[in-house]
């Protein structure tokens, strides 16, 4: 079966701030492309490392999101 993804990037930023244990972050050295593909993140060894959320506890995040929205 095909996997569907419906990323909710904006709410995830807030949820990460509220409970970082729900996300798995990796250190990466990136820059933002301002040329051929504006906005795309590109690996760049010259940049300082930043933490990038790469994994998510999906069910827990959805539960937290719905709990907040239902208040």
C-alpha positions as CSV (number, residue, x, y, z in Angstrom):
1,X,0.0,0.0,0.0
2,X,1.2,3.5,-0.8
3,X,2.2,5.7,2.1
4,X,0.5,9.1,2.3
5,X,2.1,12.0,4.0
6,X,0.3,15.2,5.0
7,X,3.0,17.2,6.8
8,X,1.8,19.9,9.1
9,X,5.0,21.9,9.3
10,X,3.7,25.0,11.1
11,X,2.0,23.1,14.0
12,X,5.0,20.8,14.4
13,X,7.3,23.8,15.1
14,X,5.0,24.8,18.1
15,X,4.7,21.2,19.2
16,X,8.5,20.7,19.1
17,X,8.8,23.8,21.3
18,X,6.3,22.3,23.8
19,X,7.6,18.8,23.8
20,X,10.9,18.1,22.1
21,X,10.9,14.4,23.1
22,X,8.3,13.8,20.4
23,X,10.8,14.6,17.7
24,X,14.2,13.1,16.7
25,X,16.7,15.7,15.6
26,X,20.0,15.4,13.8
27,X,22.8,17.9,13.6
28,X,23.2,19.1,10.0
29,X,25.2,21.7,8.2
30,X,22.9,23.4,5.7
31,X,22.4,26.6,3.8
32,X,19.3,27.9,2.0
33,X,19.6,27.9,-1.8
34,X,19.0,31.4,-3.2
35,X,19.8,30.4,-6.8
36,X,18.4,27.6,-9.0
37,X,16.0,26.2,-6.4
38,X,15.2,29.1,-4.0
39,X,14.3,28.0,-0.5
40,X,15.8,24.5,-0.8
41,X,18.2,23.3,1.9
42,X,21.6,22.3,0.7
43,X,24.4,20.5,2.6
44,X,27.2,22.9,3.3
45,X,30.2,21.8,5.4
46,X,31.3,25.4,6.0
47,X,28.1,26.2,7.9
48,X,27.7,25.6,11.7
49,X,25.6,22.6,12.6
50,X,21.9,23.1,13.3
51,X,19.4,20.7,14.8
52,X,16.9,19.4,12.2
53,X,13.8,17.4,13.1
54,X,13.9,14.3,11.0
55,X,11.7,11.9,13.0
56,X,8.4,12.2,14.7
57,X,6.3,10.3,17.2
58,X,3.3,10.7,14.9
59,X,0.5,9.3,17.0
60,X,1.6,11.3,20.1
61,X,2.0,14.5,18.1
62,X,-1.5,14.0,16.5
63,X,-3.0,13.5,20.0
64,X,-1.3,16.6,21.3
65,X,-2.4,18.6,18.3
66,X,-6.0,17.5,18.6
67,X,-6.1,18.1,22.3
68,X,-4.9,21.6,21.8
69,X,-7.4,22.3,19.0
70,X,-10.3,20.9,21.0
71,X,-10.0,23.3,23.9
